Amino acid sequence: MTEPDLADPTYYLNRELSELAFQERVLSEALDERNPPLERLRFLAYFTKNTDEFFMKRVGGLEQQMDAGVTETTPDGRTPEEQWEEVLETARPLFERQSDYWLTELRPALADAGIEVVDCDDLADDERDALRAHFEESILPTLTPLAFDPAHPFPFISNLSLSLAVLSRGADGEETFTRIKIPSNQPRLVAVPNTTGRYVLIENVIEANLDVLLPDLDVVDVSKFRVTRNAEVRRNEEVAEDLIDIIEDVLDQRRFATVVRLEVDADMPERAVDILKENLDVSEREVFYREGPLDFEDFFELTELDRPDLKLDPWTPKPHPRLRPSAGDATDDELDIFREIREGEILVHHPYHSFEGTVQRFLDAAANDPNVLAVKAAIYRTASDSKVIQSLIDAADNGKQVAVMVELKARFDEKNNLEWVRRLEEEGIHVAYGTVGLKTHTKTALVVRQEADGVQLYSHVGTGNYHSQTAKGYSDLGLLSADRDIGQDLTKVFNFFTGPTLDDQFRKLLIAPVTMRERFVEMIRREAAHARNGRPTRIVAKVNGLEDPEIVAELYRASMAGVEIDLIVRDICRLRPGLDDVSENIAVHSIVGRFLEHARVFYFENGARSTDPHAADGAGEPEWYIGSADWMTRNLDYRVEAVTPVETPALRAQLRFILELSLRDNRRRWVMQSDGSYEQATPGADEAVCDLQETLMRAATDAVESGYGPGFEVDEELIDGELLIEPAPETRPDATSVDDGSRELDGADGPAATASVADPDDVGHAPDTGVVETTEHATDHAEAIDAANDAARSTRPETDADSIFERQADHWYRPESETYRWAVRTADGDRRYFKTREGARERLRIEYE
């Protein structure tokens, strides 16, 4: 079969539209009435925050390309101008849905629950009087009306600032435009005096009291507006003398960057809109007319109210069971963590495990342990009151050699990082600011410790930032390891931050931009080779984004070879699943929940458990990786990234639990369709709800209650439907069986299969009957399954008599599964599951013909 032209734009989705599709899923959480009201409000605020950043970064970047005359098309075949036009028109109805839901559904629901956001007109006279007194005392002194007329130039409008546009008429009949900036240092939600749970937006308070601010003025109209400016401003690093100067200049330029979006009240007069368009240099396309509030981000304030009845159950991160101080343990607590890591690697998962009790404890111990010689860390983002930074300062004060890489180019954290750089340098710590042409995105730390048997290296390689606050809301993984190969690799990476070159030889870590792309491509191609040779194959990748065209093309080729691929992609995804003869073996999932899914996990089956007599020349153990990199061109080619293998069987079991739950989630998971749209997974009539994040919270709690041990108490019954092979450490990975795209169930009984009519296109197909069993249970129920298959044969169509499905009718059936369409009973009593007819046919051929 001739390979299709994988450069064809029809095989790729647009990056910008894919990101907007993610924002639509975020908005759907705000509209989902299964969430309590304040949780819905939180997602409504997140939608504003996310789309603000999208317009600043992505739309701003498109406009820069247009201004530069760029006409080159993206892999999906669109020019910058075509993308810009589609993005604006795609975003418009999303904003309309946000506003409409607030006005018609969520605000009334909150009011019914005792939280009212009202207009001044809704207040009683005594309440208006009290609010007016508050205005005169606290708000009025902070306001500065700026007129626009022949004597006054048009005022500067800062990014994301909310303003009132006041049209007034003088005695001569001429209209005057006055801008009033809503003060950002005042509470947006003003509590109505002498009431409980009643609020008025500050812009409404100002509007209701304009006669105090602008006395003796004939006000024609008052409308709200808000501008969004481009954040994509850059300077040439190659010719710059100092990276700090570059960042300070970028921050200054952003203040005055071009406007990429203008939001106005839906009923703003045309005259006022025209003044804004002309003076802000925006087109009609860039104007968004909106009902209700123009900015929902300040509504996060309401989500902090003490109303547990209107929220999800609170979650407090748990200590990792292996890092809890034992009762009565007299050993110096600071030494325990190093001893524990040396005895066995530790996998931590935030926010299920406490950041303070794991990563922060690791750094605190390093800072205070007299045997620690050096501490190194790479900081991309950190909290404004970072204890991580304080630990590094303490380490320097205690005589350790400390080196810190602080990425000054971390978007929207530049100012915060600049402040930390200055603080660290004041403490005499050596700080690297970044690398010309690259961002440093690794989430890594290295501790060098003198021990009785020599110098030992302790490493942390994570998927998330050293940020105590985001660790409570972002789902991230981290590996604490005493593996010397990992430590030596990190030594090379940290030497690069302060030295002239980045080594291209690493023992275990995948490092971008030097080895990572090549190794990922090799592993994807290896799975394809296994599939072509009849060995078990599968790829499962959990990333934030899949944008890189080369990786997409490699996944397409692997799919065409028969590799079953599940991609758990939080937001951007260029790949189109389910395309005939190209990606029919690929499924794309996205999970949106109370925590932001931020972890990156990679699983390659690698022909494990193959019975092929020649398997020894290629098959091996499954490979697992976690790290900082997504499958995005920027991560693979333009950032310093680190991905580490996870080799400890117990930790792989934890990762398997996470991935399999992700693929079974029927509460927060969305499934991409071939056209790039998404459908939300929902439980069937008799199916229990499976919520990944809720399950992991329970598993972390149960693990603590069980005492010393793994980070999660794995419930095998929850993951018996998805299949990730993990051979026992004492057996060779090629010592059992083989399939083409099949999966073997481990642990509990498999899903039930019930009698049904065969699909019209599956001639020779036996209807589903009986109960599908796992390897260890199959023998116990073999007779029942035989009887079920006998019953199925009595109703099987008599067509296609020479088909292998006809000849081997005893050995296959249709399972009741949303994921797998065929099941094959193997000669040793096992069950294998397939998404494709070809996979089932090949398995029957290998087993019986």
ZIPE-V395616 format. One record per residue. NEAR is the number of other C-alpha atoms within 10 Angstrom. Layout:
# ZIPE-V395616
near = <NEAR	NEAR>
This chain:
# ZIPE-V395616
near = <5	4	9	12	10	18	14	11	15	13	24	24	22	20	23	19	21	21	22	20	21	23	21	19	26	22	22	20	23	27	21	13	13	11	17	16	23	26	21	25	26	23	26	27	23	21	25	20	15	17	17	18	18	19	22	24	18	20	25	25	20	25	21	17	16	16	11	9	11	14	13	11	14	16	21	17	17	16	17	23	18	14	21	23	14	14	20	18	13	14	18	16	12	18	21	15	15	24	21	15	16	22	15	10	14	21	18	16	16	18	14	10	14	13	19	19	20	16	15	22	10	11	15	9	11	11	16	19	13	13	23	20	13	17	19	14	11	11	18	16	10	12	13	13	15	18	19	15	12	8	7	9	11	18	14	12	19	18	19	17	15	21	21	23	25	24	21	18	15	12	8	6	9	8	17	17	19	21	23	21	22	20	17	9	7	12	13	19	19	19	19	21	16	10	9	11	15	18	20	20	18	20	22	20	20	22	18	18	18	16	13	14	17	14	10	9	14	15	17	12	16	20	20	26	26	21	22	22	25	27	28	20	17	13	13	9	13	8	7	12	9	10	17	17	12	18	19	14	14	19	17	12	16	18	15	15	19	23	23	25	26	23	20	27	21	14	14	17	15	9	12	19	21	14	15	20	17	10	12	18	12	17	13	11	14	19	19	21	18	21	16	15	17	20	19	20	19	17	18	17	13	16	19	12	13	9	13	13	11	17	19	13	9	6	11	13	19	22	22	27	22	22	19	17	16	13	6	6	9	8	10	10	15	17	16	18	22	22	11	16	20	17	11	16	19	25	27	25	30	25	27	30	28	21	25	18	15	24	23	18	19	25	27	20	21	29	28	19	18	16	15	23	20	20	23	23	25	25	26	26	24	21	17	15	12	15	18	22	22	16	21	26	21	19	26	22	16	15	14	24	18	22	23	24	23	26	26	30	24	19	14	13	16	21	16	15	23	19	12	21	24	13	15	21	13	11	14	13	21	18	20	19	23	23	20	11	10	16	20	25	27	28	25	29	25	27	26	21	19	14	10	6	6	8	13	19	24	25	28	24	27	28	28	26	22	26	21	22	16	20	24	20	16	21	22	28	25	25	24	25	24	24	17	15	14	22	25	18	21	27	18	17	23	21	15	16	22	17	11	9	11	17	14	12	13	17	11	18	23	26	29	26	21	18	18	21	19	13	13	18	14	13	17	23	18	20	28	28	21	28	27	17	18	23	30	31	35	32	25	22	23	27	28	22	23	24	24	21	21	16	19	21	19	18	26	28	21	29	27	22	23	29	33	30	25	20	21	28	26	25	23	23	32	24	29	24	26	18	15	10	15	22	25	21	26	25	22	25	23	27	28	19	17	17	17	18	22	22	24	26	28	21	24	24	26	29	34	29	26	26	20	20	9	11	21	15	7	16	25	18	20	22	18	21	19	27	29	29	29	25	24	22	18	17	25	22	17	16	20	27	27	28	26	21	20	21	14	14	13	18	21	20	16	18	23	22	22	20	25	19	22	23	27	23	22	21	21	22	26	24	20	21	16	19	14	19	13	19	13	16	16	16	13	9	6	6	9	11	14	20	18	23	24	14	18	21	19	14	18	25	22	16	22	20	11	13	13	15	14	21	28	30	19	21	13	13	12	15	24	21	25	24	19	26	23	19	18	10	11	6	10	15	24	25	16	14	20	28	29	30	28	28	24	23	22	21	16	18	19	25	15	14	20	16	18	14	12	17	10	7	7	11	17	22	27	30	26	25	23	22	20	27	27	22	19	14	16	21	15	11	15	17	11	14	22	15	14	21	22	15	17	22	19	11	14	17	16	12	11	13	12	9	14	17	23	21	15	16	20	19	21	25	30	24	26	21	16	9	15	18	16	25	26	27	22	18	11	12	18	20	22	29	30	25	21	18	14	14	25	25	19	16	25	23	13	14	16	12	10>
